[in-house]
Amino acid sequence: MEVTEKVLEKAKGLIKVNVSDEILKGLLANLPDVQMMSMVLPMMAEALKDVPEGTDAAQAVALVMKKMKKKGEGKSESAPGNAKQSTRAYFDGIWLEQRLMDAQIPTMEMQLYGETFRSPIMTAALSHLKTFNPDVEDAMVQYAKAAARAGYVHWVGMGENEEFARIMETGARTIRIIKPYADEEKIYSQIHFAEERGALAVGMDIDHTFTEEGNIDVVMGEEMAIKSNAVLRSYVQETKLPFVIKGVLSVHDAAACAEIGAKGIVVSHHGGRMNYAVPPLMVLPEIVKEVGKVMPVFVDCGICSGADAYKAMALGATAVGVGTHLIPYLRKGGADAVRERMEDMTRELKGFMANTGVKDVESFDATVVHMWK
């Protein structure tokens, strides 16, 4: 974006660390627009703390953007209780029977919210791709184009209405997931905008309410808030669109979602925000047993292959979201590379279905699953 003196002065008030104008201008040049400043500058300020004093401006900017990129990739140190690692281990501990008698070539189409899609593999609800991937032109739109071209369901996370409008212009059938902002007006505005622009569904990301220390979260400079069941019910009732709750990781919460009238849930630990969070597939069968007859049950976190997708669906998932795994493809080849990877995953999924006697996405059988001990 263009860094005017007015923009620079506003940025100085937001970043709240001592930084030269030259470095600040370099950081601002990596943002797509002024609206992103309040969300991204606090993160850049944290990254600046690790830049040694005396580092020249160009190198300082490069170091900050490198750290932002790593954060976007979700890289983490190996540590006890790492939910990402335990989720991967749980996936890899699931083995499958072959069932070839009376088998057939599977059909892959999925029906969801009255529409037909070519696969139960979907994009996951990512946000701020441009911030963490500055070299990808209009990354959020490229991500949406991939789903539109493939004929798959697209999900999108935190973002402003202007960005959401551009995403919808791609033709992607999109589910918009809104953060639990303290600003109620913003929530209702984003619900209404999603409805006006023809979203497939809308929903809320409840697993971004608290920090690791148990305080109210602040995401990209915006304060979150605790949302009671009554408040969540009011969002459900505000829109004609199906309302989806993301961040469900227990039968307790799944049942509450059904009680308030939600029309779908995403079983997810948001990439391991809480240490020792159970792998989604560990609790999935119980959740499906509780609410699977009244709403779709989606799963994300750690899905990197058609095999992973199969395991989730064999345990009861309606469909699966793929997010972080797609980012390297987005960087390398934009929308087409993401589309190709998702289609490859669908072919992998089809292969497992054929070899286990599953004729379509409604016919998975959990008895093929065995846990390696």
N, C-alpha and C positions, 0 to 999 in steps of 0.2 A: 504494500500500500504506500501511498505518498506520505512522507513524514514532514508535515508542515510544522511551523513553530508552535501553532496552537495544539497540534497533536502531541508534540514533544512535551509541552508544559503539562498537558493532561496526564501523560505517561509518567512524568516525574512524581505526580501526586499519587499514582497507583502502585508504583514499584517499591517504594518505601525502603530502598537501600541506596547507599552512596554509589553512584555509577556515573561515568563520564557521558557527556552528550554523544560522543562518537560511538561508544558501545551501545547506548540506548537506541540511537538511530539505526544501528546495524541490526539490533534485535527486532525493532519495530518493522523493519523492511521485510522480515520473514512472516509477518502476519498478513492475512488476506484482507482484513478490513478493521476499521476502528472499533467495531462492536466486540471484537475478540480481545481487546486490551485488558478489560477488567477481569476476564477469565484466565488469560494466559500469563500476564505479567507477574502475578504472585508466584507462579511456578518457575518463571525465569529468574525471579529474585532468589529463590531457593537454590537454583542451579548456580547462580553467580557466586554464592558463598564458597563454592569449591574451586573457584578460579583464582590462582595465585596472584598476589599483588604484583603489579608491574607488568602483567601480561598485556601485550599490545591489543588494540581494539579488535582487529580482524580475528586474531587467535581467540580472544575472549568470546566473541560471538560464536565462532565455530565450536568452542568447547561447550557452551551453553546449549547450542542446537543439537550437538551430539548427545548430550545428556537427556535432552527432551525426546530425542528419537529413541533412545534406549528405554525411557520410561514408557513410550508408546508401544514398544514391543513387549512390555510386561516382563522384562528380564529381572530375575531375582536370585539372591544367593541361596544356596542349599542350606536349609535349616530345619530343625525339628518342628513339626506342625505345619509345614508348608503345604497348603491345600492344593496348589497346582500340582506338586509332585505326587501327592497321594491320589489325586484324581487320575493322573496318567497311569500310576501303578494299578489302580482299580480297573481301568479300561483294559490294560494289558493282562490282567489276571482272569479275564473272561474268555472262555473257549467255547467253541460251537460244534454241535453234532452235524454230520452230513446226513441229509435225507433226500435220496435220489429216486426212490421208488415212486412212480406216478408223478414225477416232477414236470414242470413246464417253464417256458420262458416268462418271466414276470412282467407285468405292466407297472409303470412307475408313477403314473399320474396320481395327484393328491387333490382331494376336495377340501376346501377350507373357506369358511364364511361365505358359502354360496358361489365360490369361484373355483376354477380348475387350474392346477399348476403342474408343471412337467416333472416335478421331483419333490420329495419331502425334505430335501436339503435346502436350507435357506441361508441367507446372510444373517449374521448376528447384529445386535444393536450397538454398533460402534459410534464413537463421537470424535470430533476434533482431529480427523485424520490429516488435515492440512497442517495443523500445528506440529504434529509429530513426524510428518512426512512432507517437509516443505518443498522437496524437489518434484512432487507429484502435482500436476496442475489440476486444481479443483478436485481434490481427492475424494471428498464425500459424494460428489456427482459421479465420478468415475466408478465408485463402488456401487452406486445405484444403477448405473448403466449396465453393469455386469449382470445384475439380477434381472433387469428388464429384458436384456438380450437372450438370457437363458430361459426366461419364462418361469422364474422362481420367485418365491416370496422374499421381499426385502424388508429389513428392519433398520431403524435409525434411532440413535440415542440423542443425548443432549445437544441442542442447537437452537438457533433463532428461527423465527418464521420465514425470514428471507431465504435462508439456506434450505429450509424445508420446501419452499416453493420451487426452488431450482431442482431439488431431488424429484419432486412430483412431475416436473416437466420431462423427465427422462422416460416416463411411462411405467416406471417400476411400481408394482402393487405393494405399497409400503405400510408397515405398522410402525407408528410413531410412539416411542417410549419417552415419557416426560419425567424429569427429575422431581423429587418431592420438595420443590422450592418453598421457602418461607413466604415468598410472594404469591399469594393466592390468585391475584389478578393475572399474573403471568401464566399460571397453570391453566386457568379457564380460557385465556387467550389462545394458548397453544392447542387446547382441546378443540376449540371452535374452529381454529385455522385448519387443523387436520381434517375436520369434518367438511369444511368448505372446499378444501382442495381435493377431496375424494379419496382420502386414505382408506386402506383396507380395514384398519383397526387403530386404536389408540390405547395407551396404557401408562403405567407408572412403574418406576424402578425403585422399589422400597428398600433395597439393600445398600443404598447410599445415604442413609439417614445419620449414622453415627461414625465417628472416628474410631481408631483402634483403642483410644483412651476412654471411649464412652461419652464423648462430647458430641454436640451437634456438628455435623460435617459441613465443610465449606468446599464446594467443588468449583474449580476454575474461578474463584473469587465470588461465588454466589452461595449464600447461606441456605442450607436445607432446613427441614422442620419435621417433627414427628407427626405422622398422619394417623389419626384414630380410625377405627373401622367405620365410624359414622361419616367421617370426612371422605374416606375412600368411596363409600357408598354414594356420596353426593356427586363424585366425579363420574361414577358408573351411570348415574341417573341423568347426568348433564348432557349426554351424547347419545345419538342413535347408533353410533358405531360400537362394535364389540370392544369392551374394555378389558385389557390384559394386565395382570400383575406380574412383574418380573422380580426375581429374587426370592422365590419360594424354596425353602429347603427343609420343610417339615410337613407332616400330616396336619399338625396344628394350624399352620398358616394356610395350607391348601384348603382346609375345611372352612376357615374364616373367609377366604376369597370366594368360595362357593356361596357362603351365606350372604355376602354383600351384593351378590349378583354379577360377579366378574364372569367374563365369557372366555377366559383362557388364563393360563399361568405359565411362567417360564421357570422351570426348576434349574436353579443357578446359584453359585456363590460369587458371582461377579469376578471371576478370575482369581479367586482366593483372597478376597479382602480380609476375611477373618481367619486367623490361624486355627488349625484343627477343624475347620469346616468339613463336614462329611462330603465325600464325592457325590455329585448329583445322582449317579446311577445306583448308589447304595440305598437311597431313600425313595427312588423313583417308583418301584413296584408298590410300595405302601401308599404313596400319593395317588397313583393311578387307581388303586383299589378304592380309595376314598372318594375321588372326584372325577375319575376318568369317564364316567357315564354321563356327566353333565357339562363337561367342557373339554376342549383340547388341552393336552399337557405337552408343552414344548420343553426341550432341554438344550442348554448350551454349556460351555466351559470345556475346553480341552479336546474338542472334536476335530480331528485332523485327517480323517480318512473315511472311505466307505465302510470299512470294518467298524470304526467307532460309531458311525451312524447306525449300522445294523444292530450293534449291541444295545444302543439306547432304545431303538424301536422294538427290538425283541422284548425288552423289559417294560414296554408300554408307552413309550413316547409317541405322540402324534407326528411330530416332525422335529428336526434338529437345526440349531443355528451354528454357523461356522464364522468365526471372527478373526482372531489374532493369526490363525494359520494362513489367512488370505493376504495379510499385509505384505509379505515379501513379493507375492505375485502382483499386487497392486503397484508396488515400487518398480518392478521390472518391466511390466507390460501394460499397466493401466487396466481398463475395463475388460479388454479382450482376454488378458492373461487370467484375471479373476474368474471370468466366465468359463474359460477352458478348464481351470482347476476344479471348479464346482461341477462341471459336467463330467470330468474324470472321476470325481468322487461318486457321482450318481452311477456311473458305469461300474465302479467297484462295488457299490451297494447292490446293484442288480446282480452281479456275479455271486455275491454271498446269498442273496435271496434264491437264485436258481439252484444253488448247491445245497440249500437247506429246506427246499420244498415250500417256499413262500411265494404264492402266485401274484400277490399285489400288496399294496401298502396297508391294507386293512386286515391282512392274514398272518401277521407275525405270531409266533408261538414261543412263549418264554421257556418251554421245556427243552428247547435246543441248547439252552445256556448252561454252562458248567463253570464253577469257580475253581481256578487252579489253587491248590493248597500246598 
